[in-house]
Amino acid sequence: MEENVPAKVLIVTYYWPPFGTSGVQRWLKFVKYLPQFGYQPFVFTPENPSLDTRDESLLADVPPEAEVIKLPIWEPYGLFQSLQRWGGGKTVRSADFVASGKRSWLGRVAAFVRGNLLIPDARIFWIKPSVTFLHDFLTSNAITHVITTGPPHSMHLIGLKLKQKNPSLRWLADFRDPWSEWDLLDTLSLTRWARKRHQRLEREVLQKADEVITIAPYHQKRLEALGGRPVRLITNGFDTDDFDSIVHQRTDRFTLRHIGVVDELRDPWPILEACRQLALANEAFRKSVLVEFIGNVNSRFQERVMSDDVLRTLVAFVPHLPHREVLQRYGTTDVQLLVLAHTSIAPGNLPGKFFEYLASGNFILGIGPEEGDAARMLKDVGRGVIIDRSGGERINHALLTLFESWQSGAALPARAPEQFSRKALTSQLVHLMRTPA
């Protein structure tokens, strides 16, 4: 590479601002810092994705060096929503679609189609036009590195086909979630044929990519076993720029705050049951506690809370907020609630918000596997605890201890672990891109 001439890398991602979901953050932040390491990022993303949440403020993180290329996409979600309205049903939110219990007949049909006909996902119709466009684009712009990030795992099939057309292309496949072992698939009524097709496509991606990256040690081991090759670990993280302006304040109410999606796989009910019991037994707790959920919340869960005479006085639901507003709320939070999915892959649950919680300096109270990746990392940092969802008495005890600490004014924010800063993680990515194949 010529001196002072930036190397070029193309990132293929479905999630990009103004998308406001957590799937945006990982590669938005990599793109933000790549120019500082001598790389010019090109981002390839849909022109008209199915947006359920928007956050225009995230566009401020896109560096001027980045070139964003958009191509129209057709997705079947609009058709499904039209059918839902025609059938007399309500518009289905993403937090309601992930369901393990009873569904309407139309919901069952949609889940079957999504799981068995749209493999690996509903973005399969974007693969062919994207490959046609990108094959020429990569050549004309002399781009030799391509990164695909999934889910949706259709993005990896774009990388696979580009690699087949140009074997000299250096392709990195980033798994933010598993594929064939993803807990979401267990809610989609997969046939044996569909499961095997997911596995075959996954194996091909794992074996043909020049490098495979994932976010958690558990997923790293599983992908290595499935692909028979080394997999690199680059976790999610936090951006120090986001937390510079946060001011921690003494709260008027003992505030427990959950940020992000609540669905049937990520169910906070054990924490709410503990709050309910403490409120009934401790008048000071009942008068002081506030449990706030920010983001997309499953309708059944919300209805269950609001139908409880005790909980509806303690719990508040706030719709999705722009990321900068979420950041400010860290300063008025006493306990960050972390809810890990109760599924077979729960030990690998290490979501992006976990690292923002760490950066906030607030105490983290989580429910999930006590020997999982998040629990081990939290134990190393020493700023929180994760308790199995069946550990009701220990959840009660932890909450009461935290409440008493808040009453005494003893709780103080901690320093964030620098190794999880987005800039440090981008350094890891760049080292991997520069390592010879």
C-alpha positions as CSV (number, residue, x, y, z in Angstrom):
1,M,0.0,0.0,0.0
2,E,1.3,3.4,-1.0
3,E,2.3,5.7,1.9
4,N,-0.6,8.0,3.0
5,V,-3.1,6.3,0.7
6,P,-5.9,4.7,2.8
7,A,-6.7,1.1,2.3
8,K,-10.3,0.4,1.3
9,V,-12.8,-1.9,3.0
10,L,-16.4,-2.6,2.1
11,I,-18.9,-3.5,4.9
12,V,-22.1,-5.2,3.9
13,T,-24.7,-4.6,6.6
14,Y,-28.5,-4.5,6.8
15,Y,-28.5,-2.3,9.9
16,W,-27.3,1.2,9.4
17,P,-28.6,4.6,10.5
18,P,-31.3,5.8,10.6
19,F,-32.1,2.4,12.0
20,G,-32.3,2.8,15.8
21,T,-31.8,-0.8,16.9
22,S,-28.9,-2.3,18.7
23,G,-27.7,-4.1,15.6
24,V,-26.5,-0.7,14.2
25,Q,-24.0,0.1,16.9
26,R,-21.2,-2.5,16.3
27,W,-20.4,-1.5,12.7
28,L,-21.3,2.1,12.9
29,K,-18.6,2.4,15.6
30,F,-16.1,0.4,13.6
31,V,-16.7,2.6,10.6
32,K,-16.3,5.7,12.8
33,Y,-12.8,4.7,13.9
34,L,-11.4,2.9,10.8
35,P,-10.2,6.1,9.2
36,Q,-7.9,6.7,12.2
37,F,-6.2,3.4,11.3
38,G,-5.6,4.2,7.7
39,Y,-8.8,2.6,6.2
40,Q,-11.5,4.2,4.0
41,P,-14.8,2.5,4.8
42,F,-17.4,1.8,2.2
43,V,-20.8,0.8,3.6
44,F,-23.3,-1.2,1.5
45,T,-26.8,-1.2,2.9
46,P,-30.4,-1.3,1.8
47,E,-32.0,1.9,0.6
48,N,-35.5,1.1,2.0
49,P,-35.2,-1.4,4.9
50,S,-38.1,-2.3,7.1
51,L,-37.6,0.2,9.9
52,D,-39.4,-0.4,13.2
53,T,-37.3,2.2,15.1
54,R,-35.5,5.3,13.8
55,D,-32.7,7.3,15.4
56,E,-31.5,10.1,13.1
57,S,-28.9,11.2,15.7
58,L,-26.8,8.2,15.0
59,L,-25.9,9.7,11.6
60,A,-23.6,12.1,13.4
61,D,-21.2,9.1,14.0
62,V,-20.7,8.4,10.3
63,P,-17.3,9.9,9.5
64,P,-16.8,12.1,6.4
65,E,-14.3,9.5,5.0
66,A,-17.1,6.9,4.8
67,E,-18.9,6.3,1.5
68,V,-22.4,4.8,2.0
69,I,-23.8,3.0,-1.0
70,K,-27.5,2.0,-1.0
71,L,-29.5,-0.4,-3.2
72,P,-33.3,-0.9,-3.0
73,I,-34.5,-4.0,-1.2
74,W,-37.8,-5.9,-1.4
75,E,-38.9,-7.6,1.8
76,P,-42.1,-9.5,2.5
77,Y,-42.8,-7.8,5.8
78,G,-45.1,-5.2,4.2
79,L,-47.2,-8.0,2.7
80,F,-47.4,-9.7,6.0
81,Q,-48.6,-6.5,7.8
82,S,-51.2,-6.0,5.1
83,L,-52.5,-9.5,5.6
84,Q,-52.5,-8.9,9.3
85,R,-54.7,-5.8,8.9
86,W,-56.9,-7.6,6.4
87,G,-57.4,-10.4,9.0
88,G,-58.5,-7.9,11.6
89,G,-55.3,-8.1,13.6
90,K,-53.1,-5.4,15.1
91,T,-49.7,-4.5,13.5
92,V,-47.1,-6.9,14.9
93,R,-44.1,-5.3,16.6
94,S,-40.7,-7.1,16.5
95,A,-40.9,-7.8,20.2
96,D,-44.2,-9.7,19.7
97,F,-43.0,-11.7,16.7
98,V,-40.5,-13.5,18.8
99,A,-42.9,-15.8,20.5
100,S,-42.7,-19.3,22.0
101,G,-46.3,-19.5,23.2
102,K,-49.7,-19.1,21.5
103,R,-49.9,-17.3,18.1
104,S,-52.8,-16.4,15.9
105,W,-53.3,-18.6,12.9
106,L,-51.8,-15.9,10.7
107,G,-48.8,-15.6,13.1
108,R,-48.3,-19.4,12.8
109,V,-48.4,-19.2,9.0
110,A,-45.9,-16.3,9.0
111,A,-43.5,-18.1,11.4
112,F,-43.6,-21.2,9.2
113,V,-43.0,-19.2,6.0
114,R,-40.2,-17.2,7.7
115,G,-38.5,-20.3,9.0
116,N,-38.9,-22.8,6.1
117,L,-39.2,-20.8,2.9
118,L,-37.2,-17.7,3.5
119,I,-33.8,-19.3,4.2
120,P,-31.7,-17.9,5.8
121,D,-34.1,-15.0,6.3
122,A,-36.5,-12.6,4.7
123,R,-33.7,-10.6,3.0
124,I,-32.8,-13.4,0.5
125,F,-34.3,-11.4,-2.4
126,W,-31.5,-8.8,-1.9
127,I,-28.7,-11.3,-2.5
128,K,-28.7,-11.5,-6.3
129,P,-29.0,-7.8,-7.1
130,S,-26.4,-7.0,-4.5
131,V,-23.8,-9.4,-5.9
132,T,-24.4,-8.2,-9.4
133,F,-23.9,-4.6,-8.3
134,L,-21.0,-5.2,-5.9
135,H,-18.9,-7.4,-8.2
136,D,-18.4,-4.4,-10.6
137,F,-18.2,-1.9,-7.8
138,L,-15.4,-3.7,-6.0
139,T,-13.4,-4.0,-9.2
140,S,-13.9,-0.3,-10.3
141,N,-12.9,1.0,-6.8
142,A,-10.0,-1.4,-6.3
143,I,-11.5,-2.7,-3.0
144,T,-9.8,-6.0,-1.8
145,H,-11.4,-6.4,1.6
146,V,-15.1,-7.2,2.2
147,I,-16.8,-7.6,5.6
148,T,-20.3,-9.1,6.0
149,T,-22.1,-8.9,9.3
150,G,-25.1,-11.0,10.3
151,P,-27.8,-11.4,11.2
152,P,-29.5,-11.2,8.9
153,H,-27.3,-14.0,7.6
154,S,-28.2,-13.3,4.0
155,M,-25.4,-10.7,4.2
156,H,-23.0,-13.6,4.5
157,L,-24.4,-15.2,1.4
158,I,-23.6,-12.0,-0.5
159,G,-20.0,-12.3,0.7
160,L,-19.9,-16.0,-0.2
161,K,-21.0,-15.3,-3.8
162,L,-18.6,-12.4,-4.2
163,K,-15.8,-14.7,-3.0
164,Q,-16.8,-17.3,-5.5
165,K,-16.6,-14.7,-8.3
166,N,-13.3,-13.4,-7.1
167,P,-11.2,-15.8,-5.1
168,S,-8.5,-13.2,-4.4
169,L,-11.0,-11.1,-2.4
170,R,-10.3,-11.1,1.3
171,W,-13.6,-11.8,3.1
172,L,-14.3,-11.5,6.8
173,A,-17.6,-12.8,8.1
174,D,-18.8,-11.3,11.4
175,F,-21.4,-13.2,13.4
176,R,-23.2,-11.0,15.9
177,D,-25.5,-13.9,16.7
178,P,-25.2,-17.6,15.9
179,W,-26.9,-19.0,12.7
180,S,-28.1,-22.6,12.8
181,E,-28.0,-22.6,16.6
182,W,-29.6,-19.2,16.9
183,D,-32.4,-19.4,19.5
184,L,-34.7,-17.3,17.2
185,L,-35.0,-20.3,14.9
186,D,-36.5,-22.4,17.6
187,T,-39.6,-20.1,17.5
188,L,-40.1,-20.5,13.8
189,S,-41.4,-24.1,13.4
190,L,-38.5,-25.3,11.3
191,T,-38.8,-28.6,9.5
192,R,-35.9,-31.0,9.4
193,W,-35.2,-30.0,5.8
194,A,-35.0,-26.3,6.7
195,R,-32.7,-26.9,9.7
196,K,-30.3,-28.9,7.5
197,R,-30.3,-26.2,4.8
198,H,-29.4,-23.5,7.5
199,Q,-26.6,-25.8,8.6
200,R,-25.3,-26.4,5.1
201,L,-25.3,-22.7,4.2
202,E,-23.7,-21.8,7.6
203,R,-20.9,-24.4,7.1
204,E,-20.2,-23.1,3.6
205,V,-19.8,-19.5,4.9
206,L,-17.6,-20.7,7.9
207,Q,-15.3,-22.7,5.6
208,K,-15.0,-20.3,2.7
209,A,-14.5,-17.0,4.5
210,D,-10.9,-15.9,5.0
211,E,-11.7,-14.9,8.6
212,V,-14.7,-15.5,10.9
213,I,-15.4,-13.1,13.8
214,T,-17.9,-13.4,16.6
215,I,-18.7,-11.5,19.8
216,A,-18.6,-14.0,22.7
217,P,-16.3,-16.9,23.8
218,Y,-19.2,-19.3,23.8
219,H,-20.2,-18.5,20.2
220,Q,-16.5,-18.6,19.2
221,K,-16.2,-22.2,20.5
222,R,-19.5,-23.3,18.9
223,L,-18.7,-21.8,15.5
224,E,-15.2,-23.4,15.6
225,A,-16.8,-26.8,16.1
226,L,-19.4,-26.2,13.3
227,G,-16.9,-24.9,10.8
228,G,-13.8,-26.9,11.7
229,R,-11.6,-23.7,11.7
230,P,-10.4,-21.0,14.0
231,V,-12.8,-18.2,14.8
232,R,-11.6,-14.8,16.1
233,L,-13.2,-13.0,19.1
234,I,-13.9,-9.3,18.9
235,T,-16.5,-8.4,21.5
236,N,-19.0,-5.5,21.4
237,G,-18.0,-2.4,23.3
238,F,-18.7,1.2,24.1
239,D,-17.7,4.5,22.6
240,T,-15.8,6.7,25.1
241,D,-17.1,9.8,23.2
242,D,-20.7,8.8,24.1
243,F,-20.0,8.8,27.9
244,D,-17.8,12.0,28.2
245,S,-20.8,14.2,28.9
246,I,-22.7,12.0,31.3
247,V,-23.2,13.4,34.8
248,H,-24.3,11.1,37.6
249,Q,-26.9,12.5,39.8
250,R,-28.5,11.5,43.1
251,T,-31.9,10.1,42.2
252,D,-35.2,10.9,44.0
253,R,-36.4,7.4,43.5
254,F,-34.4,4.1,43.6
255,T,-34.3,3.7,39.8
256,L,-33.9,0.3,38.0
257,R,-33.7,0.7,34.3
258,H,-33.8,-1.8,31.4
259,I,-32.8,-0.6,27.9
260,G,-33.7,-2.5,24.8
261,V,-36.1,-5.2,23.6
262,V,-38.2,-7.3,26.0
263,D,-39.7,-10.4,24.3
264,E,-40.6,-13.9,25.3
265,L,-37.0,-15.0,25.1
266,R,-35.8,-12.1,27.2
267,D,-38.4,-12.0,30.0
268,P,-37.7,-9.8,33.1
269,W,-40.5,-11.3,35.2
270,P,-38.2,-12.8,37.9
271,I,-37.0,-9.3,38.7
272,L,-40.4,-7.8,38.7
273,E,-41.7,-10.6,41.0
274,A,-38.9,-9.8,43.4
275,C,-39.8,-6.1,43.3
276,R,-43.4,-7.0,43.9
277,Q,-42.6,-9.1,47.0
278,L,-40.3,-6.4,48.4
279,A,-42.9,-3.7,47.8
280,L,-45.5,-5.7,49.8
281,A,-43.1,-6.4,52.7
282,N,-41.2,-3.0,52.8
283,E,-43.2,0.2,52.6
284,A,-40.1,2.3,52.1
285,F,-39.1,0.2,49.1
286,R,-42.6,0.5,47.7
287,K,-42.6,4.3,47.9
288,S,-39.2,4.7,46.5
289,V,-38.6,2.2,43.7
290,L,-39.1,2.9,40.0
291,V,-38.6,0.2,37.3
292,E,-38.3,1.7,33.8
293,F,-38.3,-0.2,30.5
294,I,-37.0,1.8,27.5
295,G,-37.6,0.4,24.1
296,N,-39.7,-2.2,22.3
297,V,-41.6,-4.3,24.9
298,N,-43.7,-7.4,24.3
299,S,-47.4,-6.6,24.5
300,R,-48.3,-9.6,26.7
301,F,-45.6,-8.7,29.2
302,Q,-46.8,-5.1,29.3
303,E,-50.4,-6.2,29.8
304,R,-49.4,-8.5,32.6
305,V,-47.6,-5.7,34.4
306,M,-50.4,-3.2,34.1
307,S,-53.0,-5.8,35.3
308,D,-51.1,-6.2,38.6
309,D,-52.2,-3.7,41.3
310,V,-48.7,-3.5,42.8
311,L,-46.5,-3.5,39.8
312,R,-48.4,-0.9,37.8
313,T,-47.5,1.6,40.5
314,L,-43.8,0.8,40.3
315,V,-43.2,0.2,36.6
316,A,-43.0,2.7,33.7
317,F,-42.7,2.0,29.9
318,V,-41.0,4.4,27.7
319,P,-41.0,4.0,23.9
320,H,-37.8,3.9,21.9
321,L,-35.5,6.9,22.6
322,P,-32.7,8.3,20.5
323,H,-29.4,7.0,21.6
324,R,-28.2,10.3,22.9
325,E,-31.2,10.5,25.2
326,V,-30.6,6.9,26.4
327,L,-27.0,7.9,27.3
328,Q,-28.3,10.8,29.5
329,R,-30.5,8.4,31.4
330,Y,-27.5,6.4,32.5
331,G,-26.7,9.4,34.7
332,T,-30.0,9.0,36.6
333,T,-30.0,5.2,36.9
334,D,-29.1,3.3,40.1
335,V,-29.2,-0.2,38.8
336,Q,-29.0,-1.4,35.2
337,L,-31.2,-4.4,34.5
338,L,-29.8,-7.0,32.2
339,V,-32.1,-9.8,30.9
340,L,-30.4,-12.6,29.0
341,A,-32.4,-14.9,26.8
342,H,-33.4,-18.2,28.6
343,T,-32.5,-20.5,25.7
344,S,-29.9,-23.2,25.0
345,I,-27.3,-20.6,23.8
346,A,-27.8,-18.4,26.9
347,P,-24.2,-18.8,28.0
348,G,-23.1,-16.8,25.0
349,N,-25.5,-13.9,25.6
350,L,-23.1,-10.9,25.6
351,P,-25.3,-8.1,24.1
352,G,-24.0,-4.7,23.0
353,K,-25.9,-2.9,25.8
354,F,-23.9,-5.0,28.4
355,F,-20.8,-2.9,27.5
356,E,-22.7,0.4,27.6
357,Y,-23.9,-0.6,31.0
358,L,-20.3,-1.2,32.0
359,A,-19.3,2.2,30.6
360,S,-22.1,3.9,32.6
361,G,-20.4,2.8,35.8
362,N,-23.8,1.8,37.3
363,F,-24.3,-1.5,39.1
364,I,-25.6,-4.3,36.8
365,L,-28.2,-6.7,38.0
366,G,-28.8,-9.5,35.5
367,I,-30.8,-12.7,35.2
368,G,-29.3,-15.4,33.2
369,P,-26.8,-18.3,33.4
370,E,-24.4,-17.8,36.3
371,E,-21.6,-19.5,34.4
372,G,-22.1,-17.7,31.1
373,D,-19.8,-15.3,29.3
374,A,-21.6,-12.2,30.7
375,A,-21.4,-13.5,34.3
376,R,-17.7,-14.3,34.1
377,M,-16.9,-10.9,32.6
378,L,-19.0,-9.1,35.2
379,K,-17.3,-11.0,38.0
380,D,-13.9,-9.9,36.6
381,V,-14.9,-6.3,36.5
382,G,-16.6,-6.4,39.9
383,R,-19.5,-4.1,39.2
384,G,-22.6,-6.4,39.1
385,V,-24.1,-9.8,39.5
386,I,-26.0,-12.2,37.3
387,I,-28.4,-14.6,39.0
388,D,-30.2,-17.6,37.5
389,R,-33.9,-16.7,36.8
390,S,-34.9,-19.5,39.2
391,G,-33.0,-17.8,42.1
392,G,-35.9,-15.8,43.5
393,E,-34.6,-15.4,47.1
394,R,-31.1,-14.3,45.9
395,I,-32.7,-11.8,43.5
396,N,-34.7,-10.4,46.4
397,H,-31.6,-10.2,48.6
398,A,-29.6,-8.5,45.9
399,L,-32.4,-5.9,45.3
400,L,-32.8,-5.2,49.0
401,T,-29.0,-4.8,49.4
402,L,-28.9,-2.3,46.5
403,F,-31.8,-0.4,47.8
404,E,-30.2,0.0,51.3
405,S,-27.0,1.1,49.6
406,W,-29.0,3.7,47.7
407,Q,-30.7,4.9,50.9
408,S,-27.4,5.4,52.5
409,G,-26.0,7.3,49.5
410,A,-23.1,4.8,49.2
411,A,-23.5,3.9,45.5
412,L,-20.8,5.5,43.3
413,P,-20.2,5.0,39.6
414,A,-17.2,2.9,38.6
415,R,-14.6,3.5,35.9
416,A,-15.2,1.8,32.5
417,P,-12.7,-1.0,31.4
418,E,-10.7,0.6,28.6
419,Q,-10.1,-2.7,26.7
420,F,-13.8,-2.6,25.6
421,S,-13.6,0.8,24.0
422,R,-14.7,1.0,20.4
423,K,-11.4,2.4,19.4
424,A,-9.5,-0.4,21.0
425,L,-11.8,-3.0,19.4
426,T,-11.2,-1.3,16.0
427,S,-7.5,-1.8,16.5
428,Q,-8.1,-5.5,16.9
429,L,-10.2,-5.6,13.7
430,V,-7.5,-3.7,11.7
431,H,-4.8,-6.1,13.0
432,L,-6.9,-9.0,11.7
433,M,-7.4,-7.4,8.3
434,R,-3.6,-6.8,8.0
435,T,-2.7,-10.3,9.0
436,P,-1.8,-12.4,5.9
437,A,-4.2,-15.1,4.9
